[in-house]
């Protein structure tokens, strides 16, 4: 049986930037729900592809950190983080 190793989500810069942009444009509680929905969607996708649970969790942690960091950077430097 082969091990499935996904392309790191955090390398998908346009995807991360888009998620951060959408979440930042919402009320805080709606933004939180949006981020959680995106994390759940990515987890389901990786599970369907046979990615190991520990790899999924690592990727989700990285994705969440990347989205939140991008959101914070945009607050500090509007238009400067992509």
C-alpha positions as CSV (number, residue, x, y, z in Angstrom):
1,X,0.0,0.0,0.0
2,X,1.4,3.4,-1.0
3,X,1.4,6.4,1.3
4,X,-0.4,9.5,-0.1
5,X,1.4,12.7,0.6
6,X,-0.6,15.8,-0.3
7,X,1.0,18.9,-1.8
8,X,1.3,21.3,1.2
9,X,-1.8,23.5,1.4
10,X,0.2,26.4,2.6
11,X,2.1,26.4,-0.8
12,X,-1.2,27.2,-2.5
13,X,-0.8,30.9,-1.9
14,X,-3.7,32.1,-4.0
15,X,-6.0,29.7,-2.2
16,X,-4.8,30.9,1.3
17,X,-5.0,34.5,0.3
18,X,-8.5,34.1,-1.0
19,X,-9.7,32.4,2.2
20,X,-8.1,35.1,4.3
21,X,-9.7,37.8,2.2
22,X,-13.2,36.3,2.4
23,X,-12.9,35.6,6.2
24,X,-11.5,39.1,6.9
25,X,-14.4,40.7,5.2
26,X,-17.0,39.0,7.5
27,X,-18.1,39.7,11.1
28,X,-15.6,37.9,13.4
29,X,-18.0,35.1,14.3
30,X,-19.0,34.5,10.7
31,X,-15.3,34.6,9.7
32,X,-14.5,31.9,12.3
33,X,-17.3,29.7,11.0
34,X,-16.0,30.2,7.4
35,X,-12.5,29.2,8.4
36,X,-13.8,26.1,10.2
37,X,-15.9,25.2,7.2
38,X,-12.9,25.5,4.9
39,X,-10.8,23.4,7.2
40,X,-13.5,20.7,7.3
41,X,-13.8,20.8,3.5
42,X,-10.1,20.2,3.1
43,X,-10.0,17.5,5.7
44,X,-12.9,15.6,3.9
45,X,-11.1,16.0,0.6
46,X,-7.8,14.6,2.0
47,X,-9.6,11.7,3.7
48,X,-11.3,10.7,0.4
49,X,-7.8,10.6,-1.2
50,X,-6.5,8.3,1.5
51,X,-4.3,10.7,3.3
52,X,-3.3,9.6,6.8
53,X,-5.0,11.3,9.8
54,X,-1.8,12.6,11.3
55,X,-0.9,14.2,7.9
56,X,-4.4,15.7,7.6
57,X,-4.1,17.3,11.1
58,X,-0.7,18.7,10.3
59,X,-2.0,20.2,7.0
60,X,-5.1,21.7,8.7
61,X,-3.0,23.3,11.4
62,X,-0.7,24.8,8.8
63,X,-3.6,26.0,6.7
64,X,-5.3,27.6,9.7
65,X,-2.1,29.4,10.7
66,X,-1.5,30.5,7.1
67,X,-5.0,32.0,6.8
68,X,-4.8,33.8,10.2
69,X,-1.3,35.1,9.5
70,X,-2.4,36.5,6.2
71,X,-5.4,38.1,7.8
72,X,-3.2,39.7,10.4
73,X,-0.8,40.9,7.8
74,X,-3.6,42.5,5.8
75,X,-4.7,44.4,8.9
76,X,-1.2,45.8,9.5
77,X,-0.3,46.4,5.8
78,X,-3.6,46.7,3.8
79,X,-3.1,45.3,0.3
80,X,0.4,44.1,1.1
81,X,0.0,40.5,2.0
82,X,-0.7,38.0,-0.7
